[in-house]
Amino acid sequence: MREKRIVNVFQILFLLLVMFVFLFPSYIALLTSWKTRIEVSRSALSFPETFAIQNYIEAIRKSQFLTALKNSCAITFPSVLLIVICSSMGGYSIARHSAKHKIFKYLDRLYVSSLMIPFQILMIPVYRMYKSLRLLNTLQGMVLMLTGVSIAYATFLYVGFVKSIPRELEEAALIDGCGPYKAFFVIVFPMLKPITTTVAALHVMWLWNDFNISLVLMQKESVRPLTVKQYYFFGQYASDYGMAFAAAILTMLPVVIFFMAAQKYLVEGISGGAVKG
Amino acid sequence: MRKQLLKKVLALTLTVSVGILPLAGCGNSGEGSGTSGETQRTAENAVAENAAVENGAAEGESSEPQGEETQVQAGGGETIEITWMHKFVEPGILKWVDEVIANFETANPDMKVHTETVPADDYEQMLKTKIASDDAPDVFVLDNQSRYQEFSAAERLYDLSSLEGIENINPDMLYDGQVNGVQYAVPLDVNAYAVHYNKDLFEQYDLEVPTTISEMRNVCEVLQENGIKPFGAGYATQFCVQFSVEVLLLPLCMDGEWHTNKIERKSSFAEDEKFKEAMKLWDSFYEFTGDDPWGTDWDTVQNQMANGEAAMIVNGSWTVDGVSSINPDINIGIFAMPTFEEKDSSVILMKPGAGICLYNNTQDEARLEAARKFFNYLLSEESGNSYARNAFKISTLKNADCSFSPALMDALSYPAERTWNSAGLTLFNSEYETVFYDTITKYAMQDTLDIDALCAELDQNFAAISK
């Protein structure tokens, strides 16, 4: 009994240590965001002498925070919704039909091979295409692009998962009179909850943090998301770290709130996926 | 059968709607809002703040030939929109950007200037992408001579020689934007590369500005004895190594052909006694750069000077603004790094900064004309002085006014014979520059700097590139 308690204490101490290591960068960011420039110059670890709320006020003003936040939300969440809908349907079709129809097998390979293409190679053709379609500097265009570049990986994840789901339930649904779409949305899709949660969580994080695509396709200040606004605080020869960290904290905040609010579902989904796997 | 078809059509319609609704929900179209976005808003603010300056601009613009404006308006009578792409993020320069746009638009209500800011790291790639996609900005910033050569060879740069605004610029600085005698770029500022020092610390320890190598060593020793780091050296950032070497190397090798000779292999490093002397001198000051110059970056060095930990920094004149913005109370001065034993022989280096260019738009005459007009305004005295004042820089204008900064006045106080101006000279391009400073860094990080081995490797590396 006593040994078990000692083990528990060590486990807790170890977890605290790990937590400390993981939270340390965020702690430094938070600390620095409240310091004046002269305080930052003196020591990175010291506590702020006066809480420089000015950093946050200036960061909000300079980055046009509310507009950028609205843009980030308008880009991220519709993209993730589209990714989930399209990839789950695509993944389901590929998983179920690739054995019988070669075209699905080739599509699967095409999707996987497209993961190898870096965005830099696509940049000029995409830019030209978007310019001629008048999609440059539009949130709709950005949603389409992010969905397009993300679908391949998400589909790849869905294909693997759908293969592990027994066909019998769908077959029963089809016998009971369901069409293929109803069978998918009513019977199969709820069973994809674990992988859907994983795909959604990963893509919320990736798309929220996207910098390169936004930088190329969103050149007007009024449509730029939060991540692209960050560089305003880093000049070629001078950087304002207090303000930069204040902006970073503000940028992180919505995602942190989202993850905290959705934590229960995310953990459920991911652990559900683990059991199923 | 028909019912089933209807169901399918309904399902398809619903699916398409689900796809389109989130997109429609996004609402905001950049094309429309961009015009009324930041550029316009900040421009309006600047108009309100700088009413007096605007009036001056309006007057200045009205003196331009009427024919030019008529020609532009003849393009259809609609507002002509031009784009200015840059990589400025410093608050002072951005204030100038807002100010010049506001003034120009007030004086030219039929023209609108949009800015596109791209971070320095991605700037060139983005510029090339836009040019390759027929979406080139009308006015843009380019870094240096090798870029001017590259872009002019591709016929992307407009010949600026005919612009009347050119006459406002110091002719010595104009060499920097020329390729084969044609003016393709105009540098906005010139940077002084020298020793930036904390005047109050010098006063505290009764130190005079050194003019010889021995005096410089003496200053360093006194500071070191009193627990002050003589030089803040941020060698973890490459340009800090570069400029600390250049302030010693270039005055010793003041021959304007030095770089060309090395590139063309007309002279070797191994036989270059002046280069060896410069490296020996650089190495002799290493003991005054603190415990860990290779683990210290540029930001840290500025912090060290701002809080009195370090007394001097060898770097470009942007140091004044960088350190002052951390500690506004600091009293900074500038002097040339002593490289000789003769008194008052030290030389200050001057290098023009990035240049602004005009896109050679052969497709749209009216837009090119509007861009020419805007460019002319950028070269005006009013714009140049505003740039200097806001950005805390030495403008390339004739008789540039730097009275707002005693430190910059220090740099300008050196007579012509003690100023080394790089404008128009061929320096190392980025490939040679990287190899040059990487090799120096590699040898300098060892316990002792083996200058002969360094020279041998530099010769080997330069020979490899020239092949």
Chai-1 contact restraints between the chains, C-beta under 6 A:
chainA,res_idxA,chainB,res_idxB,connection_type,confidence,min_distance_angstrom,max_distance_angstrom,comment,restraint_id
A,R37,B,I326,contact,1.0,0.0,6.0,A-B,restraint_1
A,I38,B,I326,contact,1.0,0.0,6.0,A-B,restraint_2
A,I38,B,N327,contact,1.0,0.0,6.0,A-B,restraint_3
A,S41,B,N303,contact,1.0,0.0,6.0,A-B,restraint_4
A,S41,B,A306,contact,1.0,0.0,6.0,A-B,restraint_5
A,S41,B,N307,contact,1.0,0.0,6.0,A-B,restraint_6
A,S41,B,I326,contact,1.0,0.0,6.0,A-B,restraint_7
A,R42,B,N307,contact,1.0,0.0,6.0,A-B,restraint_8
A,A74,B,C26,contact,1.0,0.0,6.0,A-B,restraint_9
A,P78,B,P22,contact,1.0,0.0,6.0,A-B,restraint_10
A,L81,B,P22,contact,1.0,0.0,6.0,A-B,restraint_11
A,M123,B,T129,contact,1.0,0.0,6.0,A-B,restraint_12
A,I124,B,T129,contact,1.0,0.0,6.0,A-B,restraint_13
A,I124,B,A132,contact,1.0,0.0,6.0,A-B,restraint_14
A,Y127,B,T129,contact,1.0,0.0,6.0,A-B,restraint_15
A,Y127,B,S133,contact,1.0,0.0,6.0,A-B,restraint_16
A,R128,B,S133,contact,1.0,0.0,6.0,A-B,restraint_17
A,K131,B,S133,contact,1.0,0.0,6.0,A-B,restraint_18
A,K131,B,D135,contact,1.0,0.0,6.0,A-B,restraint_19
A,N137,B,G30,contact,1.0,0.0,6.0,A-B,restraint_20
A,N137,B,G34,contact,1.0,0.0,6.0,A-B,restraint_21
A,T138,B,S29,contact,1.0,0.0,6.0,A-B,restraint_22
A,T138,B,G30,contact,1.0,0.0,6.0,A-B,restraint_23
A,L139,B,C26,contact,1.0,0.0,6.0,A-B,restraint_24
A,L139,B,N28,contact,1.0,0.0,6.0,A-B,restraint_25
A,Q140,B,L23,contact,1.0,0.0,6.0,A-B,restraint_26
A,Q140,B,C26,contact,1.0,0.0,6.0,A-B,restraint_27
A,V143,B,L23,contact,1.0,0.0,6.0,A-B,restraint_28
A,Y181,B,A11,contact,1.0,0.0,6.0,A-B,restraint_29
A,L215,B,D122,contact,1.0,0.0,6.0,A-B,restraint_30
A,Q219,B,E116,contact,1.0,0.0,6.0,A-B,restraint_31
A,K220,B,G30,contact,1.0,0.0,6.0,A-B,restraint_32
A,K220,B,G34,contact,1.0,0.0,6.0,A-B,restraint_33
A,K220,B,G37,contact,1.0,0.0,6.0,A-B,restraint_34
A,E221,B,G37,contact,1.0,0.0,6.0,A-B,restraint_35
A,E221,B,E38,contact,1.0,0.0,6.0,A-B,restraint_36
A,S222,B,S33,contact,1.0,0.0,6.0,A-B,restraint_37
A,S222,B,G34,contact,1.0,0.0,6.0,A-B,restraint_38
A,S222,B,G37,contact,1.0,0.0,6.0,A-B,restraint_39
A,V223,B,G30,contact,1.0,0.0,6.0,A-B,restraint_40
A,Y231,B,P119,contact,1.0,0.0,6.0,A-B,restraint_41
A,Y232,B,V89,contact,1.0,0.0,6.0,A-B,restraint_42
A,G235,B,V89,contact,1.0,0.0,6.0,A-B,restraint_43
A,G235,B,E90,contact,1.0,0.0,6.0,A-B,restraint_44
A,Q236,B,A120,contact,1.0,0.0,6.0,A-B,restraint_45
A,Y237,B,W318,contact,1.0,0.0,6.0,A-B,restraint_46
A,Y237,B,G322,contact,1.0,0.0,6.0,A-B,restraint_47
A,A238,B,G322,contact,1.0,0.0,6.0,A-B,restraint_48
A,S239,B,D299,contact,1.0,0.0,6.0,A-B,restraint_49
